[in-house]
Amino acid sequence: MTLELGLDTFGDIALGEDGQPLPAATVIREVLAEGQLADRLGLDFFGVGEHHRPDYAVSAPDTVLAGLATTTSHIRLGSSVTVLSSDDPIRVFQRFSTVDALSNGRAEITVGRGSFVESFPLFGLALQDYEVLFSEKLDLLTKVLQERAFRWEGSVRPPVETGPVMPPTESGHLPTWVGVGGTPASVVRAAHYGLPIVIAIIGGASAQFAPLADLYRRACDESGHPGLPIGVHSPGHVAATDEEAREQYLPHFIEQMRKIGRERGWAPMTQEAAKAQLSPEGAVYCGSPETVAGKIARTVTVLGASRFQFKYSNGRLPHDLRMESIRLFGEEVAPRVRELLR
């Protein structure tokens, strides 16, 4: 199996030396440095997420990727994710086909609903339209991706009849994935359109998602799209030893999860619950290169995945620790995973 290993970031805003949140502009420049390091290390993919919250710096991932397109050489560049529900599919294609041109054919899109809903009121959309917005816009995007004349009609925007959307890609193909959680309907819909999926595993054991991966493969076969790839997105942190990784990571992970929990009415995350996520069965890939590599190898084997996207930026974790985690991931984790899977 050919396995791609990559990185994801949301541009999480860390604290400066004064204890205050860093300016978003500083964090965006840090993301560029992190993507450039990933390219030098020979990693396969660098993904940038879209959020509209004060704890994340990136709201326009395609613009950040355009910066990386001209300062990297080999790594594939994509979104993780583009919130399609609150965007226009035609503009999404145009922006990413432009990144594709700037990068000499290295652009990708991953579309999804996103983890948060701030974009809905920000762009004047109603939450009660959550399902229809995504489903109709995905349908329109698949028409645009064919890069030929089309006509489309739905309920969420005026009908469109046009020739190929400009600018076209040089290859005639812009790779597009669908980011999914644990909803069976989501993977069946992606299979129907012939789109690969990235399963976001941010809680629970990866083995719990094996039935979802199997359902996707069956749906692909039934839809006439066999053999489409499956990716996995999960958070983590790499340091020299397990103990060092836990000490660096846990305070930021717990703070972040408690903040989200307060917003959503969850019970505060305990130390014990956090440590359980770092266990061999947990969703967080935190530890030494040996520990992280072994856990990734088990996950991709259980799910039959062909890509693993490691979310290395977590809460207030500072830039220097993120850079070291990336270095260890590229120099030590990736070769170990490939050796384990031989």
C-alpha positions, -999 to +999 in steps of 0.1 A: +000+000+000+013+035-009+007+057+021+008+095+020+017+112+053+009+149+058+001+176+082-029+197+091-032+231+109-060+255+117-035+283+125-042+279+162-032+312+180-006+307+207+005+332+234+034+356+231+061+363+256+038+388+273+012+361+279-013+376+254-025+360+222-002+365+193-014+387+164-031+367+137-007+380+112+022+365+131+005+332+133-002+332+096+035+338+089+043+309+113+020+286+093+040+295+062+072+286+079+057+253+091+045+244+056+079+252+041+095+229+067+071+201+058+081+206+021+118+204+029+112+172+049+096+155+019+061+151+035+033+145+010+006+170+021+000+202+040-036+211+049-049+244+062-083+247+078-109+274+077-123+290+108-140+323+118-131+324+155-106+344+176-087+313+186-077+305+149-058+328+126-068+313+092-102+322+077-090+320+040-069+289+036-066+292-001-049+326+003-024+310+027-019+281+003-012+306-025+017+319-004+030+284+001+025+276-036+053+299-046+076+290-017+075+252-017+085+227-044+070+193-040+043+191-012+007+189-021-013+218-007-050+217+003-077+228+027-086+210+058-114+219+054-131+245+031-165+251+047-185+247+016-219+253+033-211+290+037-191+295+005-198+296-032-187+265-051-178+284-082-155+307-063-140+278-044-130+262-077-116+294-090-095+301-060-081+266-058-075+263-096-054+295-091-035+279-063-030+249-087-015+272-113+008+289-088+020+255-074+024+237-108-005+213-101-001+206-064-035+220-052-063+200-036-097+209-020-112+191+010-148+203+015-168+198+047-193+213+070-166+224+095-165+219+133-180+252+142-210+273+129-197+309+131-196+312+094-234+309+091-244+342+108-212+358+095-224+353+059-261+357+066-271+320+064-296+302+085-286+272+106-318+254+098-305+252+062-274+233+075-281+201+055-295+216+023-267+241+020-240+215+020-258+189-001-268+213-029-234+231-029-216+199-031-237+189-061-229+222-078-192+218-070-191+184-087-205+200-118-178+227-118-150+202-112-158+185-145-143+216-162-168+218-190-201+236-198-230+228-174-263+238-161-273+236-125-304+245-105-312+243-068-328+261-040-299+278-022-288+301-051-300+312-085-296+287-114-264+288-134-257+279-170-221+285-181-192+272-200-161+259-182-154+280-151-122+300-154-094+294-148-092+258-157-065+236-143-037+225-166-043+189-159-081+191-162-085+176-127-085+193-093-084+166-066-113+171-042-120+152-010-149+153+014-142+156+051-165+135+072-172+127+108-191+096+118-222+100+097-230+071+073-250+094+050-219+116+045-197+087+032-225+073+010-230+108-006-192+112-012-191+077-028-221+087-050-201+116-064-169+096-068-150+117-042-125+104-017-130+110+020-110+121+049-124+108+082-118+132+111-111+111+141-109+134+171-124+112+197-126+075+203-106+046+189-099+044+152-113+008+151-147+023+158-146+039+124-138+007+105-175+000+098-177+035+083-147+029+060-162-004+050-196+012+042-178+038+021-160+011+001-192-008-005-210+024-016-181+032-040-184-002-056-222+002-059-218+037-074-192+026-100-163+043-083-142+014-068-109+019-052-112+056-040-087+065-013-096+070+024-077+096+045-076+101+082-072+134+101-063+132+138-045+155+163-012+148+180+023+160+190+058+144+187+087+150+211+118+130+219+101+109+246+066+100+255+069+118+288+082+150+271+054+149+245+027+145+272+042+174+293+042+197+263+009+187+248-016+180+276-019+215+292-028+230+258-051+201+248-070+202+281-074+240+279-087+239+244-112+211+251-125+228+282-130+260+262-150+242+235-168+223+262-180+255+279-194+267+246-212+234+239-223+225+274-200+196+279-185+185+312-150+199+317-123+175+304-104+158+333-067+149+333-078+112+332-100+117+302-073+136+284-047+109+291-071+083+278-071+101+244-033+096+244-036+058+250-031+033+222-069+033+218-073+071+219-077+096+191-046+117+199-012+106+185+011+120+211+045+106+221+079+097+209+085+090+172+082+052+179+049+056+198+033+079+172+046+058+142+032+026+157-002+041+164-004+056+129+005+022+113-022+005+133-048+031+123-042+030+086-041-008+086-074-011+105-092+014+082-074+006+050-064+042+047-040+055+021-033+089+037-028+101+073-030+138+081-015+147+114-029+179+131+002+192+147-011+226+159-031+223+191-045+252+211-018+274+226+011+250+217+039+274+207+055+277+173+089+263+184+073+231+197+052+228+166+083+231+144+101+204+164+071+182+162+070+186+124+108+179+122+104+147+142+073+137+122+092+141+089+126+127+099+116+099+122+079+091+123+073+089+085+102+065+078+091+043+108+055+041+096+066+031+061+089+005+075+061-009+097+038-012+067+063-029+044 
